[in-house]
Amino acid sequence: MKPIPFYRVFAAPNEERYLREVLESRRLAGAGEFAARCERAIATLAPEAAAVVLTHSASAALEMACLLIGLEPGDEVILPSFTFASTANAVALRGALPVFVDIRPDTLALDPARVEAAIGPRTRAILPVHYAGIADGMDEIGAIASRHGLDVIEDAAQGLCASWRGRALGTLGRLGALSFHETKNVVAGEGGALLLRDSRDADAALVLRDKGTDRQRFLQGQVDKYTWREVSSSFVTSELAAAFLLAQLEMAGEVTRKRRAIWQRYHEALAPAEEDGMLQRPRVPAHAEHNGHIYWLLLRSGAERDRVLARLRADGIQATFHFVPLHDSPAGRRFGRAAGTLEATSGCASRLLRLPLFPALSPAEQDRVVSSLLAALRS
């Protein structure tokens, strides 16, 4: 029987055409025509953003965000432990301390009830992660940040075409990061974008993007030469990656519709199993609109998760787990600090299972995934 992969990149109609245009132009470096077109396309999908800066990864966008808020050694940033290393790396690279806070067990989002207790005199920002493209608790987080004079940086790596109260994810705080990694809904192979809610951050962001220089002002004829202005790095995306991404962005609406339909089909098929106490399905809060990025489940124990995962793989189905909590990692213990106990984080991470989800997944393949999963749970 043909294996079912965990993901398969969507093939957009204009990929080859746009790549040929770049190759024929011989203009391969970043910040070119295709990058600008991508930024306009992203701005259409996230209209609440005052500016969009294309980057080579979401990691780069998070690093730029930490530079923009002036994060310094000794500062602290509150974030969930249940996230990818890039979220904490962006903080630690500035010499600041990631402070790990527990998550809500039904949405896997940062728990606002734990955030305020973790705020100290050196806290500079709150960095929520929109896991699976599903936001939660953003009203409370915004209110906490406002009371304490903190910035909010959103890790919306999984959040393109998802929203909270009608606002695009990544535009709820001062800054937000999107990812276009190969595993995301819309891809560039590697790629990302920084969303800025305040246009006053835009000029500084362009300096940071271009290795800390005012190269963009030079190209626009505003200065006669460009010079080093700030400590930064190279966060630019090549035109080849931007060309591929533009073709993908043009299909973002269709991709999202297909993924949401597959997500919903899983959700309905597994409702009886949840009623029987065999698993926990994800919850989408009332004010959230998700993008079908991940369909995850929590099983009854870590041992059961591992057993079911092995059964699915034996059946040719590439399901998988996800993050190892950062507070339990070697680098997390060296460079970060856990605020209180993180029972939900540890418990959910050990029991979480992700099912295959990509636009070309057929109903027959999906039925096969569900059938194999339920058989494993009942065995």
C-alpha positions as CSV (number, residue, x, y, z in Angstrom):
1,M,0.0,0.0,0.0
2,K,1.3,3.4,-0.9
3,P,2.8,5.3,2.0
4,I,1.0,8.5,3.2
5,P,3.6,11.3,4.0
6,F,3.2,13.7,6.8
7,Y,3.2,16.6,4.4
8,R,3.6,17.3,0.7
9,V,4.4,20.7,-0.7
10,F,1.5,22.2,-2.7
11,A,2.5,22.8,-6.4
12,A,1.5,26.3,-7.4
13,P,0.9,27.0,-11.1
14,N,3.4,29.9,-11.5
15,E,6.5,28.5,-9.7
16,E,8.5,27.5,-12.8
17,R,7.5,30.7,-14.7
18,Y,8.7,33.0,-11.9
19,L,11.9,31.1,-11.3
20,R,12.7,31.3,-15.0
21,E,12.1,35.1,-14.9
22,V,14.6,35.4,-12.1
23,L,17.2,33.2,-13.8
24,E,16.8,35.1,-17.1
25,S,17.2,38.4,-15.3
26,R,20.5,37.2,-13.7
27,R,19.3,39.3,-10.7
28,L,19.5,36.7,-7.9
29,A,20.3,38.7,-4.7
30,G,17.7,39.8,-2.3
31,A,15.4,42.8,-1.9
32,G,14.5,42.8,-5.6
33,E,11.3,42.9,-7.6
34,F,10.0,39.5,-6.4
35,A,10.7,40.3,-2.8
36,A,8.7,43.5,-3.1
37,R,5.8,41.6,-4.8
38,C,5.8,39.1,-1.9
39,E,5.7,41.8,0.6
40,R,2.7,43.4,-1.1
41,A,1.0,39.9,-1.3
42,I,1.6,39.3,2.4
43,A,0.3,42.8,3.2
44,T,-2.9,41.8,1.4
45,L,-3.3,38.7,3.6
46,A,-2.4,40.7,6.7
47,P,-3.9,44.1,6.0
48,E,-3.6,45.2,9.6
49,A,0.3,45.3,9.2
50,A,1.7,48.8,8.7
51,A,4.7,47.2,7.0
52,V,6.0,43.8,5.9
53,V,9.7,42.9,5.6
54,L,10.6,39.6,3.8
55,T,13.3,37.6,5.6
56,H,15.1,34.4,4.9
57,S,13.3,32.6,7.8
58,A,10.9,33.2,10.7
59,S,13.9,32.8,12.9
60,A,15.4,35.8,11.3
61,A,12.2,37.8,11.7
62,L,12.1,36.9,15.4
63,E,15.8,38.0,15.8
64,M,15.0,41.3,14.0
65,A,12.0,41.8,16.3
66,C,14.3,41.4,19.4
67,L,16.7,43.9,17.9
68,L,13.9,46.4,17.1
69,I,12.7,46.4,20.7
70,G,16.2,47.0,21.9
71,L,16.5,43.8,23.9
72,E,19.7,43.8,26.0
73,P,21.7,41.4,28.2
74,G,19.9,40.8,31.5
75,D,16.4,41.5,30.0
76,E,13.7,38.9,30.2
77,V,11.1,37.7,27.7
78,I,8.1,35.5,28.7
79,L,7.3,32.7,26.2
80,P,6.0,29.2,26.2
81,S,8.3,26.2,26.6
82,F,6.2,24.3,24.1
83,T,7.7,25.9,20.9
84,F,10.6,25.5,18.5
85,A,14.1,26.5,19.6
86,S,14.0,29.6,17.3
87,T,11.6,31.4,19.6
88,A,14.0,31.2,22.5
89,N,17.1,31.6,20.4
90,A,16.0,35.0,19.3
91,V,15.9,36.1,22.9
92,A,19.1,34.3,24.1
93,L,21.1,35.7,21.1
94,R,20.7,39.2,22.6
95,G,22.0,38.0,26.0
96,A,18.4,38.1,27.4
97,L,16.7,35.4,29.4
98,P,13.8,33.3,28.0
99,V,11.3,32.8,30.9
100,F,9.3,29.7,30.2
101,V,5.6,29.8,31.1
102,D,3.0,27.0,31.0
103,I,0.4,26.5,28.2
104,R,-3.3,25.9,28.1
105,P,-3.9,22.2,27.6
106,D,-6.8,22.6,25.2
107,T,-5.2,25.0,22.7
108,L,-1.5,24.6,23.6
109,A,-1.3,28.4,23.7
110,L,0.6,30.5,26.3
111,D,-1.6,30.6,29.4
112,P,-2.3,34.3,30.3
113,A,-3.1,33.2,33.9
114,R,0.6,32.2,34.3
115,V,2.1,35.2,32.5
116,E,1.5,38.0,35.0
117,A,3.0,36.0,37.8
118,A,6.2,35.6,35.7
119,I,6.7,39.3,35.2
120,G,9.7,40.9,37.0
121,P,11.6,44.1,36.9
122,R,13.7,43.0,33.9
123,T,10.8,41.8,31.8
124,R,10.7,43.5,28.4
125,A,8.3,41.5,26.3
126,I,5.8,38.7,26.0
127,L,6.2,36.3,23.1
128,P,3.1,34.2,22.5
129,V,3.2,31.3,20.0
130,H,0.2,30.6,17.8
131,Y,0.5,26.8,17.7
132,A,-1.2,25.2,14.7
133,G,-2.3,28.6,13.5
134,I,-4.8,28.9,16.4
135,A,-4.6,31.9,18.7
136,D,-5.9,32.0,22.2
137,G,-5.9,34.4,25.2
138,M,-4.6,37.3,23.1
139,D,-7.0,39.8,24.7
140,E,-5.7,39.0,28.2
141,I,-2.1,39.0,27.0
142,G,-2.5,42.4,25.4
143,A,-4.1,43.8,28.5
144,I,-1.2,42.4,30.7
145,A,1.4,43.9,28.3
146,S,-0.4,47.2,28.4
147,R,-0.5,47.3,32.2
148,H,3.2,46.6,32.6
149,G,4.4,48.6,29.6
150,L,5.7,45.5,27.7
151,D,6.0,44.8,24.0
152,V,4.2,41.8,22.4
153,I,6.1,39.9,19.8
154,E,4.0,37.2,18.1
155,D,5.6,33.9,16.9
156,A,3.0,33.4,14.1
157,A,5.3,31.1,12.2
158,Q,2.3,28.8,11.6
159,G,-0.2,31.5,11.4
160,L,-0.6,32.8,7.8
161,C,-4.2,33.2,6.8
162,A,-5.4,32.7,10.5
163,S,-6.8,35.4,12.7
164,W,-8.0,36.5,16.1
165,R,-11.1,38.7,16.3
166,G,-10.7,39.2,12.5
167,R,-7.1,40.5,12.8
168,A,-4.4,38.6,11.0
169,L,-2.0,36.7,13.3
170,G,1.2,38.5,13.6
171,T,-0.5,41.9,13.7
172,L,-1.9,41.7,17.2
173,G,1.3,42.9,19.0
174,R,4.0,45.4,18.0
175,L,5.8,42.8,15.8
176,G,5.1,39.4,14.4
177,A,7.0,36.6,12.6
178,L,5.7,34.4,9.8
179,S,7.4,31.3,8.4
180,F,7.5,29.9,4.8
181,H,9.5,26.9,5.7
182,E,8.8,23.8,3.6
183,T,6.5,22.3,6.2
184,K,4.2,25.4,6.4
185,N,1.0,26.0,4.4
186,V,2.7,28.4,1.9
187,V,6.4,27.8,1.4
188,A,9.6,29.2,-0.1
189,G,11.7,26.2,1.0
190,E,13.2,28.5,3.7
191,G,11.7,31.9,4.2
192,G,9.9,34.2,6.6
193,A,8.5,37.7,7.1
194,L,8.4,40.3,9.8
195,L,5.1,42.1,10.3
196,L,5.2,45.5,11.8
197,R,2.1,47.1,13.3
198,D,3.7,50.6,13.7
199,S,5.1,52.2,10.6
200,R,7.6,54.0,12.7
201,D,9.5,50.7,13.0
202,A,9.8,50.3,9.3
203,D,12.9,52.3,8.6
204,A,14.8,50.7,11.4
205,A,13.7,47.3,10.2
206,L,15.1,47.9,6.8
207,V,18.4,48.9,8.3
208,L,18.5,45.7,10.3
209,R,17.5,43.6,7.3
210,D,20.5,45.0,5.3
211,K,23.3,44.1,7.7
212,G,22.8,47.2,9.8
213,T,23.3,49.6,6.9
214,D,21.2,52.3,5.2
215,R,21.5,50.5,1.8
216,Q,17.8,50.9,1.1
217,R,18.0,54.7,1.5
218,F,21.0,54.6,-0.9
219,L,19.0,52.6,-3.5
220,Q,16.2,55.1,-3.2
221,G,18.6,58.0,-3.8
222,Q,18.1,59.5,-0.3
223,V,21.9,59.3,0.5
224,D,24.9,59.3,-1.8
225,K,26.5,56.3,-0.1
226,Y,25.4,53.7,2.4
227,T,27.2,53.1,5.7
228,W,27.0,50.9,8.7
229,R,24.4,52.2,11.2
230,E,23.5,49.4,13.6
231,V,24.7,46.0,14.8
232,S,22.7,43.4,12.8
233,S,23.0,40.6,10.4
234,S,21.9,39.6,6.9
235,F,18.2,38.8,7.0
236,V,17.5,39.2,3.2
237,T,15.7,36.6,1.1
238,S,17.2,35.7,-2.3
239,E,15.1,36.5,-5.4
240,L,14.9,32.8,-6.3
241,A,13.2,32.0,-3.0
242,A,11.0,35.1,-3.3
243,A,9.9,34.0,-6.8
244,F,8.9,30.6,-5.6
245,L,7.1,32.1,-2.6
246,L,5.2,34.6,-4.8
247,A,3.7,31.7,-6.7
248,Q,2.7,30.1,-3.5
249,L,1.2,33.2,-2.0
250,E,-1.0,33.6,-5.0
251,M,-2.6,30.3,-4.0
252,A,-2.8,31.0,-0.3
253,G,-6.6,31.2,-0.2
254,E,-7.1,27.9,-2.0
255,V,-4.5,26.1,0.1
256,T,-6.1,27.4,3.3
257,R,-9.6,26.3,2.1
258,K,-8.4,22.8,1.3
259,R,-6.5,22.4,4.5
260,R,-9.4,23.6,6.6
261,A,-11.7,21.1,4.9
262,I,-9.3,18.2,5.7
263,W,-8.9,19.5,9.3
264,Q,-12.6,19.6,9.7
265,R,-13.0,16.1,8.3
266,Y,-10.6,14.7,10.8
267,H,-12.4,16.6,13.6
268,E,-15.7,15.2,12.8
269,A,-14.4,11.6,12.2
270,L,-12.7,11.6,15.6
271,A,-15.5,13.1,17.7
272,P,-16.9,9.7,18.8
273,A,-13.4,8.7,20.0
274,E,-13.2,11.8,22.1
275,E,-16.6,11.1,23.5
276,D,-15.4,7.6,24.5
277,G,-12.4,9.1,26.3
278,M,-9.9,7.7,23.9
279,L,-8.3,11.0,22.9
280,Q,-8.5,14.8,23.1
281,R,-9.2,16.9,19.9
282,P,-7.9,20.4,19.5
283,R,-10.1,23.3,20.5
284,V,-10.6,26.4,18.4
285,P,-11.6,29.4,20.6
286,A,-14.7,31.4,19.6
287,H,-12.7,34.4,18.4
288,A,-10.1,32.4,16.5
289,E,-10.1,31.5,12.8
290,H,-7.5,28.8,12.1
291,N,-5.7,27.9,8.8
292,G,-5.7,24.1,9.0
293,H,-2.0,24.0,9.6
294,I,-1.9,21.0,12.0
295,Y,-4.3,18.4,13.1
296,W,-3.1,17.3,16.5
297,L,-4.4,15.0,19.2
298,L,-3.6,14.3,22.8
299,L,-3.7,10.6,23.7
300,R,-4.1,9.2,27.2
301,S,-0.5,8.7,28.0
302,G,3.0,9.0,26.5
303,A,3.3,5.3,26.3
304,E,0.1,5.0,24.3
305,R,1.2,7.8,22.0
306,D,4.4,6.0,21.2
307,R,2.6,2.7,20.6
308,V,0.0,4.3,18.3
309,L,2.7,6.2,16.5
310,A,4.6,3.0,15.8
311,R,1.4,1.3,14.6
312,L,0.7,4.1,12.2
313,R,4.2,4.1,10.8
314,A,4.0,0.3,10.4
315,D,0.8,0.9,8.3
316,G,2.8,3.3,6.1
317,I,1.4,6.5,7.7
318,Q,3.9,9.2,8.6
319,A,2.3,10.7,11.7
320,T,4.7,12.3,14.2
321,F,5.0,14.0,17.6
322,H,6.2,17.6,18.0
323,F,8.3,19.9,20.3
324,V,10.4,18.6,23.2
325,P,9.7,21.3,25.8
326,L,12.5,23.8,25.9
327,H,12.7,24.0,29.6
328,D,13.7,20.3,29.6
329,S,16.4,20.8,26.9
330,P,20.1,21.3,27.6
331,A,20.1,24.8,26.2
332,G,16.8,25.7,27.9
333,R,18.3,24.9,31.3
334,R,21.5,26.8,30.4
335,F,20.0,29.9,28.9
336,G,16.5,30.1,30.2
337,R,14.4,29.8,33.3
338,A,11.1,28.0,34.0
339,A,8.5,30.2,35.8
340,G,6.7,27.8,38.1
341,T,5.7,24.3,37.3
342,L,4.9,23.5,33.6
343,E,2.7,20.4,34.0
344,A,0.5,21.1,31.0
345,T,3.6,21.6,28.8
346,S,5.2,18.4,29.8
347,G,2.1,16.4,29.8
348,C,0.8,17.6,26.4
349,A,4.2,17.3,24.8
350,S,4.5,13.6,25.8
351,R,1.0,12.7,24.6
352,L,0.7,14.8,21.4
353,L,0.3,13.2,18.0
354,R,0.1,15.0,14.6
355,L,-1.7,13.4,11.7
356,P,-0.8,13.9,8.0
357,L,-2.4,17.0,6.5
358,F,-1.7,18.6,3.1
359,P,-3.9,19.9,0.3
360,A,-3.5,16.8,-1.9
361,L,-4.5,14.3,0.9
362,S,-7.4,12.4,-0.6
363,P,-10.6,11.4,1.4
364,A,-9.5,7.7,0.9
365,E,-6.1,8.4,2.4
366,Q,-7.7,10.3,5.2
367,D,-10.1,7.5,5.9
368,R,-7.1,5.1,6.0
369,V,-5.3,7.4,8.6
370,V,-8.4,7.5,10.8
371,S,-9.0,3.7,10.5
372,S,-5.4,2.9,11.4
373,L,-5.5,5.4,14.4
374,L,-8.7,4.0,15.8
375,A,-7.6,0.4,15.4
376,A,-4.3,1.2,17.3
377,L,-6.3,2.9,20.1
378,R,-8.6,-0.1,20.5
379,S,-5.9,-2.8,20.3
